[in-house]
């Protein structure tokens, strides 16, 4: 099954799988990163937000994994190396008492910047319409998460001045 919505650009099933698996890894990074922030933040309200975003990222990854299988690929099950390094940094901060809500929000925003960039890159690809619709919807969710985290970060930063 080849996809061709632009006569000059042809995405094979393998190409589609590669794009989707990159987004699966990105979503898994978000799931793990938000979970780590939930474990290290002090505010119960922030913990609930981080846990909600972690669950949303997990659901996004599962949705993408279904498409990967439909296109004959083997779905990724983990995150990226850079995501693992990011989570490692969060864990170190939490263990050496550098963990505070502002730090967790700043790290979350950094992670969401990366996710937003990866989704933007995927949206430039000539994906099949059914896949593109899901990627667009998920990209909007990433943007909403980013905006919420940034707003919360700004509030916490202003309150600590």
N, C-alpha and C positions, 0 to 999 in steps of 0.2 A: 504494500500500500504506500504509494508516494503521494505527497501533498504538493499541489502546485496552484497557488493563488496568484502568483506573479510569474508570467511566462519566462522570465530570465532567472528566477530563483527556484530551485527545487530542493525541498527538504525531504530527505529519506526518513524512513522510520527510525533508523539509528540516530540521525540528527535530532529528531524530536525527542527521543529517549535521552540523549545527552543533555539537552536543554532542561528537560523535566527533572532528571536526576540532579542537576546542579541546583535546581530550586528545592528538591527534596532535602538535599544537604543543608541548604540555607534555612529551610523550615526547621530541620532538626537542631541546627545551631540556635535558632530562636527558642525552641522548646527548652533545650538544656540551659541556655543562658538565662531565660526568664525564671526557670526553676531555681537556678543558683542564686539569683538576686532575691527571690522570695525567701530563701533560706537565710540570707545574710542581712536583710533589711530589718529595721526596728519597728517600723510603723505597721500595725495590722492592716490598715487600709491599703498601703502599698503592697504588702504581702498578697492581699487578695487580688489586686490588679496584676501583679507579676504572675500569679498562679493562673489567672484567667487567660493572660496572653500566652503562657506556656501551653495551655490546653488548646488554644486557637491554632498555635503553630503545629502542634501534634496532629490536629485534624487536617490542616492544610497539607502536611506531609503525606498523610494517609490518602487524601484525595489525589494528590499527584502520583503516588505510588500505583494507584489503580490505573491511571493513564499509561504509566510506564509499562505495566504488564499488558495492557491492551495493544500497545505498539510493539510488543514482542521483546521488551527489554527486561532486565533484572533490576528491580527497584533498589536504590540505595537505602540503607537502613541507619546510617549514622551521619554525623555532621562532617565539617571540613577540618583540616588541620588548623587553619587560622581560627576557626571557631573553638577548637579545643584549647588553643593557646589563650584565647580570650577568657574562656571559662576557668582555665588554670589561674589566670591573673585574678579573677574574681575570688577564687578559693583562697589564694594567698592573702588577698586584702582582708577577707573575712577571718582568717585564722590569726592574723597579726593585729587585730583590733583596729585596722584602718577602715573597717566596714562601717559605713553610715548610709543613711538613705540617699543623700546627695551623691555619694560615690556610686551607689548601685544604679541610680537614675542616669548618671553620666555614662556609665558603662553600657547600660541598656540602650541609650541613645546612639552610642557608637555602633553597637550591634545592629540597630535598626537602620542606620545609615548604610551599612554594608548590604543588608537585605534589600533595601530600597534600590540600591545600585544594581544588584543582581537581577531583580525583577525588571528594572528598566531595560537592561541588556536583553533579557528574554523577550520583552515586548517588541524589540526591534527585529526579531526573527520572523520568518514567514511560516508561522505555526498554523496547523489546521484550525478551522474556525471553532470547533468545540473545545479544543485545548486553549486557544487564545482567549476565549470567554472566561474560562476558569482562571487563567493566569492574570487577566485584567482584574477580575474580582479579588483575587488574592493580593495583587499589587495595591489595590485600593485599601485593603485591610492593613497591609504593611505601612502604608502612608498614615492611616488613622492611628495605628499603634505608635508610630514615630511622633506624630503630632501630640498625642496624649502624654507620652513620656517626656517630650520636650517641655510641654506646658507644666507638668508636675515638677520637672527639674527646675524650671524658672521660679515656680512658687517656693520650693524648698530653699533655693539659693537666696531668694529675696528675704525669706524668713530668718535666715542665718546671718544676715548682714547686720 
